[in-house]
Amino acid sequence: MIVKNKIIPLVFILFFFIQFYNVYEHSIYLQFLLMLIGLISFLFVYKDISRNGYFLLVTLLIFSIITTILSQKLKFGDIIYSVAMPVFGYLIIAYKDKLITPAIIYCMSVILYCSYHIYSGSNLNTEIFLSSSRNYISVLAIFSYYVVFISSNNNLLKTILFIGVAIIIIFSNSRSGLISLVILLSGIALNYFLSMKSSKTILLLILPFIFILIFISTQSSLLSDIFLTIKRLQVAGLSDPGRQAVITCYMDNMNVQSFLFGIDFNNHNCSFLANNHDNPHNSFIRLYGNLGLGFYIILYLLIMSFLNLIKSRNIILAFFLLTFIFRGSTDIIFFFQSWDAYIFSLIIFANQHLFLNKRLKVNENVSNFDGNNA
């Protein structure tokens, strides 16, 4: 037990560090390490996984193997990710008490790194991460804050870090990032109206809104950037001709075979329409293309997870899930990536009666700023 208590925080730290550095460097070797860490995490959670949980893992494995072979793309890394990242999602939920320090380090590192580049005047779209764009800045910020939110019971700390994350997202000038921030703020606002318990709680909930508004109002250049981002939304929406062509191609080629085995089973061209490489800019199209019928299983779990989170009054976690779903519809951030661990951790938490053994009891409500969350 003592060894486990020391190893698990190190596993979290290593996982988060490699994720952060992979956005910066994007190396196949880093991806292999993330797969390995995900698989190793099985040693710590195999007793916590229920029969339904094992059935889900086996189902994902079978579909990913079949569709990978039939598509002739032979992306065996996707097969490993399809199992390793849900398992790491189990680790996040089962050992939230060991997640706190690594999560804080992860989130603060993202905020400080991005803040340094903002202060130095770097171009956030081309210079902050060598192999990624402004979209991934907001994604990394949101995900790093998510692990803090589910693990820490320090409401003041979560408020301060949220303000830092919000500023990073605003400076990123990302259309989808700005909408993601609005979704999270909406979740906090809704949670505020449903759980007004004390003046201290109200202050902690309103503080991010006040601080962000004051900060924006004092930065004329930032106001201009925000208006430009909004204008980009008005003119181009969240898509472009390349992405729209991918969606149209998938819809036009849907048939019984693609329904069962994925669109790539009989058409290898759809996903290559965007920027001339395998990037449909949509995680769910990628999931459908690679998993076939398995896509509908994950879709069902996402819908049930959202409803269960609302039912259990985990309002902010429900809006985190909405944010993840929204971001997955504008970029490939899930399926099959290391960030799958976060969305699967929410699925597992929201459906713990299905996927967790009874011996593991997880606090049913972790989303209220009331000092009692896990």
TAHUJO-V383005 format. One record per run of one state. SS is the DSSP state (H for helix, E for strand, C for the rest). FROM is the first residue (numbers start at 1). LEN is the number of residues. If there is no record, write none. Layout:
BEGIN
ss = <SS;SS>
from = <FROM;FROM>
len = <LEN;LEN>
END
This chain:
BEGIN
ss = <C;H;C;H;C;H;C;E;C;H;C;H;C;H;C;H;C;H;C;H;C;H;C;H;C;H;C;H;C;H;C;H;C;H;C;H;C;H;C;H;C;H;E;C>
from = <1;2;26;28;41;42;46;49;50;51;71;76;95;96;121;134;152;155;172;175;195;199;218;220;237;241;253;256;262;263;266;270;273;283;292;294;312;315;329;340;351;352;356;357>
len = <1;24;2;13;1;4;3;1;1;20;5;19;1;25;13;18;3;17;3;20;4;19;2;17;4;12;3;6;1;3;4;3;10;9;2;18;3;14;11;11;1;4;1;18>
END
